[in-house]
Amino acid sequence: MRLENAVIGRRVEAVFRAPRLNVVMSGLFVCLSIPILIFILVYNYRANSRTIIATLHEEVAKNNRTSIENAENLIRSVASTLRLLAAATAKCRSDQRRHE
């Protein structure tokens, strides 16, 4: 029982004695560095968010232009095919009228 009381007594003494320098320095380091790290984290988050959003807007605009160009190219090719068919049909009709 005496040994247990001695151990408990030493622990109580360690809690109530003056803090040592390394504990104080560690506490100061943590207290001063955590706000700075939080600021860096928030700043980088906001900067990255702005960059990501700007990049997304650029990509959406680029894909929009590409889609429009692809649709125009499709319409042009279909239109040229229809023109060719119309010309061929007109020629066939004129040839049929001549033979009649």
C-alpha positions as CSV (number, residue, x, y, z in Angstrom):
1,M,0.0,0.0,0.0
2,R,2.9,2.4,0.8
3,L,4.3,1.8,-2.7
4,E,1.0,2.7,-4.4
5,N,0.7,5.9,-2.3
6,A,4.2,6.9,-3.2
7,V,3.6,6.5,-6.9
8,I,0.3,8.4,-6.6
9,G,2.0,11.1,-4.6
10,R,4.8,11.5,-7.2
11,R,2.2,11.8,-10.0
12,V,0.3,14.5,-8.0
13,E,3.5,16.4,-7.5
14,A,4.4,16.2,-11.2
15,V,1.0,17.7,-12.1
16,F,1.2,20.6,-9.7
17,R,4.9,21.6,-10.0
18,A,6.0,24.4,-12.4
19,P,5.8,23.4,-16.1
20,R,9.2,22.6,-17.6
21,L,10.6,24.7,-20.5
22,N,10.1,22.0,-23.1
23,V,6.4,21.7,-22.3
24,V,6.0,25.5,-22.5
25,M,7.9,25.7,-25.8
26,S,5.8,22.8,-27.2
27,G,2.6,24.4,-26.1
28,L,3.6,27.8,-27.6
29,F,4.6,26.1,-30.9
30,V,1.3,24.3,-31.2
31,C,-0.7,27.4,-30.2
32,L,1.1,29.6,-32.7
33,S,1.5,27.2,-35.6
34,I,-2.1,25.8,-35.7
35,P,-3.8,29.2,-36.7
36,I,-1.1,29.7,-39.4
37,L,-1.7,26.2,-40.8
38,I,-5.4,26.7,-40.8
39,F,-5.0,30.0,-42.7
40,I,-2.8,28.3,-45.2
41,L,-5.3,25.5,-45.6
42,V,-8.2,27.9,-46.1
43,Y,-6.3,30.1,-48.5
44,N,-5.2,27.1,-50.7
45,Y,-8.7,25.7,-50.6
46,R,-10.2,29.0,-51.9
47,A,-7.4,29.5,-54.5
48,N,-7.8,25.9,-55.8
49,S,-11.6,26.2,-55.9
50,R,-11.3,29.4,-58.0
51,T,-8.9,27.7,-60.4
52,I,-11.0,24.5,-60.7
53,I,-14.1,26.5,-61.4
54,A,-12.4,28.7,-64.0
55,T,-11.0,25.6,-65.7
56,L,-14.4,23.9,-65.7
57,H,-16.0,27.0,-67.3
58,E,-13.3,27.0,-70.0
59,E,-13.7,23.3,-70.7
60,V,-17.5,23.6,-70.9
61,A,-17.2,26.6,-73.3
62,K,-14.6,24.6,-75.4
63,N,-16.8,21.5,-75.5
64,N,-19.8,23.7,-76.4
65,R,-17.9,25.2,-79.3
66,T,-16.7,21.7,-80.4
67,S,-20.3,20.4,-80.3
68,I,-21.5,23.3,-82.4
69,E,-18.7,22.8,-84.9
70,N,-19.5,19.0,-85.1
71,A,-23.2,19.7,-85.7
72,E,-22.4,22.3,-88.4
73,N,-20.1,19.8,-90.1
74,L,-22.8,17.1,-90.0
75,I,-25.3,19.5,-91.4
76,R,-22.9,20.6,-94.2
77,S,-22.2,17.0,-95.2
78,V,-25.9,16.1,-95.3
79,A,-26.7,19.4,-97.2
80,S,-24.1,18.6,-99.8
81,T,-25.4,15.1,-100.2
82,L,-29.0,16.5,-100.6
83,R,-27.7,19.0,-103.2
84,L,-26.1,16.2,-105.1
85,L,-29.3,14.1,-105.0
86,A,-31.3,17.1,-106.1
87,A,-29.0,17.7,-109.0
88,A,-29.1,14.1,-110.1
89,T,-32.9,14.0,-109.8
90,A,-33.3,17.2,-111.8
91,K,-31.0,15.8,-114.5
92,C,-32.9,12.5,-114.6
93,R,-36.2,14.4,-115.0
94,S,-34.9,16.5,-117.8
95,D,-33.5,13.5,-119.5
96,Q,-36.9,11.7,-119.2
97,R,-38.7,14.8,-120.6
98,R,-36.4,14.8,-123.6
99,H,-37.1,11.2,-124.3
100,E,-40.9,11.6,-124.1
